[in-house]
């Protein structure tokens, strides 16, 4: 069944309206309002462009998101991307559970460990009684959270913008903005495959996520600048607004986290040949996410986002270059040139992130630098590989 353009827009606007996006926006505060907004916009333009191209590719090949990469990366390459997606989704499940539990800890004094258990069990219960058809409840949660963020802006209007100290660089902030839409890349095609046409799949996916996600980041930045550096969760805890905002955060967390768990189950079914039921996988990943929440080092949240960019940016640079520009198709077990290019791109991204700060003055952020290097290396590696096949084949 075809998805209406308005529905496609709302699906991805809804995915972007989450407490995680607002929370991430608070990291931009040390840059100030102007640079913070610029880094949010630049990062989202790059990240959402990748995100929307992934949706367009799935529409064209009429295959779900993970499976659409098989034509470029080969069978094993597709399995590897699927495995990375499952890992990041388990990570997101843990992050969302932790963020919600911290809100309860600050507002009503509940221990973080108990909060993690309650939120994690809530996600598990949700998987037992609901499936993908429960979108209407997710939409309600999204609208309530959106109204809550509007309340925050109104409540904080007036007064001065504070100066927030920190070591956030402009290029680092850009990467945090890139990572969020890129993290949805292995899922977007599952929806755009049923778009009305290719143009619609790109435009409405891009617009829905870009507008809503930028707004969420702006809210996080604004709250931090108006409160001297507090993130959205700490802010709600400090003003003692009562239980209603916390219940809205909990409902939004549970419904959004369910999307992560659901996507992990779908990805597993795409890459594992064994007969596994989707319901069983939903329960398994809910439990794994709960356990991971106790182990996830929240102090490394930024590094988690950087890790997402470091693997999906080079991987999909190869995929998009091959699919949209070279228009070739790999029937091999593993696309060796793509694998080498991906590995080099991942290493280079991490180098730029942690050691290449001097290049940021030339606007060579880790994402931009990695896209350029990977896009240059891949056709060269393909050419060398073809030559070797002719010699030894």
C-alpha positions in Angstrom: 0.0 0.0 0.0 1.3 3.4 -1.0 2.2 5.9 1.8 0.8 9.4 1.4 3.2 12.3 1.2 1.8 13.9 4.3 2.1 10.5 6.2 5.7 10.1 5.1 6.4 13.7 6.4 4.7 13.0 9.7 6.4 9.6 10.2 9.9 11.2 10.1 8.9 14.4 11.9 7.6 12.1 14.7 10.8 10.1 14.8 12.7 13.4 15.3 10.6 14.7 18.1 12.2 12.9 21.0 13.9 13.7 24.2 17.2 12.4 22.9 17.3 15.1 20.2 16.6 17.8 22.7 19.2 16.4 25.1 21.8 16.4 22.3 21.1 20.0 21.5 22.3 21.0 24.9 25.8 19.9 24.0 26.0 22.9 21.5 25.7 25.5 24.3 29.4 26.3 24.6 29.4 27.6 21.0 26.8 30.3 21.8 23.5 30.9 20.1 24.7 31.9 16.6 27.4 29.3 16.1 25.2 26.7 17.8 22.4 27.3 15.3 24.8 27.3 12.3 26.4 24.0 13.4 22.9 22.5 13.9 21.8 23.5 10.4 25.0 22.5 8.6 25.1 19.1 10.3 21.5 18.4 9.6 21.8 19.4 6.0 24.6 16.8 5.5 23.1 14.1 7.7 19.5 14.4 6.5 20.7 14.4 2.9 22.3 11.0 3.5 19.2 9.9 5.3 16.9 10.9 2.4 19.2 9.4 -0.2 18.9 6.1 1.6 15.2 6.3 1.4 15.3 7.1 -2.3 17.6 4.2 -3.0 15.2 1.7 -1.3 12.3 3.2 -3.3 14.2 2.7 -6.6 15.3 -0.9 -5.9 12.1 -1.8 -4.1 13.9 -3.4 -1.2 14.0 -2.7 2.5 16.7 -0.5 3.9 19.3 -3.1 4.9 18.7 -5.4 1.9 19.0 -2.5 -0.5 22.8 -2.3 0.3 23.4 -5.9 -0.9 23.6 -4.8 -4.6 26.7 -2.7 -3.7 28.3 -4.3 -0.7 27.6 -7.9 -1.5 26.0 -10.5 0.8 28.5 -10.3 3.6 28.7 -6.5 3.4 25.0 -6.3 3.8 25.1 -8.6 6.8 27.8 -6.5 8.4 25.8 -3.3 8.0 22.8 -5.0 9.5 24.9 -6.2 12.4 26.2 -2.6 13.0 22.6 -1.4 12.9 21.5 -3.8 15.6 24.4 -2.7 17.8 23.6 1.0 17.5 19.9 0.3 18.1 20.7 -1.6 21.3 22.9 1.4 22.2 20.0 3.8 21.5 17.6 1.6 23.6 20.0 1.9 26.6 20.5 5.7 26.1 16.7 6.4 26.0 16.1 4.3 29.1 18.9 6.1 31.0 17.7 9.5 30.0 14.2 8.8 31.2 15.4 7.3 34.4 17.5 10.4 35.1 14.4 12.6 34.8 12.7 10.6 37.5 15.8 10.7 39.6 16.0 14.5 39.5 12.3 15.2 39.9 11.1 12.7 42.6 14.4 11.3 44.0 14.0 7.9 42.5 17.3 6.0 42.3 18.7 5.8 38.7 19.0 2.0 39.0 15.3 1.7 40.0 14.4 4.2 37.2 16.2 2.2 34.6 14.4 -1.0 35.7 11.0 0.7 35.6 11.5 2.3 32.2 13.1 -0.9 30.8 10.3 -3.1 32.0 7.8 -0.6 30.5 9.5 -1.0 27.1 9.3 -4.8 27.6 5.6 -4.7 28.5 5.0 -2.5 25.5 6.5 -5.1 23.2 4.3 -7.8 24.7 1.0 -5.9 23.9 1.8 -3.8 20.9 3.3 -4.1 17.5 4.0 -1.8 14.6 0.3 -1.1 14.3 0.3 1.0 17.5 1.4 4.1 15.6 -1.5 6.2 16.8 -0.2 5.9 20.4 3.2 7.0 19.3 1.7 10.0 17.5 -0.1 11.0 20.7 3.2 10.7 22.7 5.0 12.8 20.0 2.4 15.5 20.1 2.5 15.7 23.9 6.3 16.0 23.9 6.1 18.7 21.3 3.6 20.6 23.4 5.9 20.2 26.4 8.9 21.7 24.5 6.7 24.7 23.4 5.8 25.1 27.1 9.6 25.2 27.9 10.2 28.0 25.3 7.3 30.1 26.7 8.4 29.5 30.3 12.0 30.6 29.5 11.2 33.6 27.4 12.8 36.9 28.5 16.0 37.3 30.4 19.6 37.0 29.2 21.4 34.3 27.3 24.1 32.8 29.6 27.6 32.0 28.6 28.2 28.3 28.9 31.8 27.0 29.2 32.9 23.7 27.6 35.3 22.2 25.0 32.8 21.7 22.2 34.3 22.7 18.9 32.3 23.8 15.8 33.3 20.7 13.8 32.4 18.4 16.8 29.0 20.0 17.1 28.4 19.5 13.3 29.2 15.8 13.8 26.6 15.5 16.6 24.0 17.0 14.3 25.0 14.7 11.4 24.9 11.5 13.6 21.2 11.7 14.5 19.6 11.5 11.0 22.4 9.1 9.9 21.5 6.7 12.7 18.1 6.2 11.0 19.7 5.3 7.6 19.3 1.5 8.1 15.6 2.0 8.7 14.3 4.7 6.4 14.0 2.6 3.3 11.5 0.3 5.1 9.0 3.2 4.8 10.0 5.0 1.6 9.8 1.8 -0.4 6.0 2.4 -0.4 6.2 6.1 -1.3 4.1 7.5 -4.1 7.2 8.2 -6.3 10.9 8.7 -6.0 10.7 12.5 -5.8 8.2 12.3 -2.9 10.2 9.7 -1.1 13.2 12.1 -1.0 11.5 15.5 -0.4 9.0 14.5 2.3 11.4 12.3 4.1 14.0 15.1 4.1 11.6 17.8 5.1 9.9 15.9 7.9 13.0 14.9 9.7 15.0 18.1 9.0 12.4 20.5 10.3 11.5 18.6 13.4 15.0 17.5 14.3 16.5 21.0 13.9 13.7 22.4 16.1 14.4 19.8 18.8 18.1 20.6 18.7 17.3 24.3 18.9 15.2 23.7 22.0 18.0 21.8 23.7 20.5 24.6 22.8 18.0 27.3 24.0 17.3 25.6 27.4 21.1 25.2 28.0 21.8 28.8 27.2 19.0 30.1 29.3 19.7 28.0 32.3 23.5 28.2 32.4 24.2 24.8 30.8 21.4 22.5 32.0 20.1 19.8 29.6 16.3 19.3 29.2 16.1 16.5 31.8 18.0 18.4 34.5 15.9 21.5 33.7 12.6 19.7 34.3 14.0 18.2 37.5 15.1 21.6 38.8 11.7 23.4 38.3 9.7 20.6 40.0 6.9 20.7 37.5 5.3 17.6 38.9 4.6 14.2 37.6 2.8 15.1 34.3 5.9 16.2 32.3 7.7 13.1 33.6 4.9 10.8 32.4 5.0 12.5 29.0 8.8 11.9 28.9 8.2 8.3 29.9 5.5 7.7 27.3 7.6 9.3 24.6 10.7 7.3 25.7 8.8 4.0 25.6 7.2 4.6 22.2 10.4 5.8 20.6 12.5 3.1 22.2 10.0 0.6 20.8 10.9 1.8 17.3 14.6 1.0 18.1 13.8 -2.4 19.4 11.4 -3.1 16.4 14.1 -2.0 13.9 16.7 -4.2 15.6 14.3 -7.2 15.2 13.6 -6.4 11.5 17.3 -6.0 10.8 18.0 -9.4 12.5 15.4 -11.1 10.3 17.0 -9.6 7.2 20.5 -10.9 8.0 19.9 -14.1 9.9 18.7 -17.1 8.0 17.4 -19.0 11.0 13.7 -19.0 11.6 13.0 -16.5 14.4 9.7 -14.9 15.2 9.6 -11.1 15.3 7.8 -11.2 18.7 10.6 -13.3 20.2 13.2 -10.9 18.9 11.3 -7.9 20.3 11.3 -9.4 23.7 15.0 -10.4 23.5 16.1 -6.9 22.4 14.0 -5.2 25.1 15.8 -7.3 27.7 19.2 -6.8 26.1 18.5 -3.0 26.0 17.5 -3.0 29.7 20.7 -4.8 30.7 22.8 -2.5 28.4 21.3 0.5 30.2 23.0 -0.6 33.4 26.3 -1.0 31.6 26.2 1.9 29.1 28.7 4.7 30.1 26.5 7.8 29.7 29.5 10.0 30.0 30.6 8.7 26.6 27.3 9.6 24.9 29.2 12.0 22.5 31.5 9.2 21.5 28.6 7.0 20.9 27.2 9.5 18.4 30.6 9.9 16.8 30.9 6.1 16.4 27.6 6.0 14.5 29.0 8.6 12.1 32.3 6.8 11.8 30.7 3.6 10.4 27.6 4.8 8.5 29.1 7.8 6.8 31.9 5.9 4.9 29.7 2.8 4.3 26.9 4.8 2.7 29.3 7.1 0.8 30.4 3.9 -1.0 26.8 2.7 -1.4 25.5 6.0 -2.8 28.5 6.6 -5.1 28.2 3.2 -6.6 24.4 3.2 -6.9 23.7 6.7 -8.0 26.9 7.6 -9.9 28.6 4.4 -11.1 25.3 2.5 -11.5 27.0 -0.8 -11.1 25.8 -3.9 -9.3 27.8 -6.4 -7.2 26.8 -10.0 -7.3 29.8 -11.1 -5.3 29.9 -12.6 -1.8 31.8 -9.5 -0.7 32.6 -6.3 -2.5 36.3 -6.1 -1.7 36.9 -2.5 -3.0 33.9 -1.3 -1.0 35.1 -3.0 2.2 38.6 -1.5 1.9 37.2 2.0 1.2 34.8 1.7 4.1 37.7 0.6 6.5 39.9 3.5 5.4 37.0 5.9 5.7 36.2 4.7 9.2 39.8 5.1 10.4 40.1 8.6 8.8 36.8 9.7 10.4 38.1 8.8 13.8 41.4 10.5 13.2 39.7 13.7 12.2 37.3 13.5 15.2 40.0 13.0 17.9 43.2 14.4 16.3 42.4 16.5 13.3 41.0 19.6 14.9 43.5 21.8 13.0 41.6 21.0 9.7 38.3 22.4 11.1 39.5 25.9 10.3 39.3 24.8 6.6 35.8 23.5 7.2 37.1 19.9 6.9 34.8 18.3 9.5 35.2 14.6 10.0 32.1 13.9 7.9 33.1 16.1 5.0 36.7 14.9 5.0 35.5 11.2 5.2 33.0 11.7 2.3 35.7 13.2 0.1 38.4 10.6 0.9 36.1 7.6 0.6 34.5 8.9 -2.6 38.0 9.2 -4.2 39.4 5.9 -2.9 36.5 3.7 -3.9 36.7 4.1 -7.7 40.5 3.7 -7.5 40.2 0.5 -5.5 37.5 -0.7 -8.0 39.8 -0.1 -10.9 42.8 -1.9 -9.2 40.5 -4.8 -8.3 39.3 -5.2 -11.9 42.8 -5.2 -13.1 43.8 -7.9 -10.7 40.8 -10.0 -11.7 41.8 -9.8 -15.3 45.4 -10.9 -14.5 44.6 -13.6 -12.0 41.1 -14.5 -13.1 
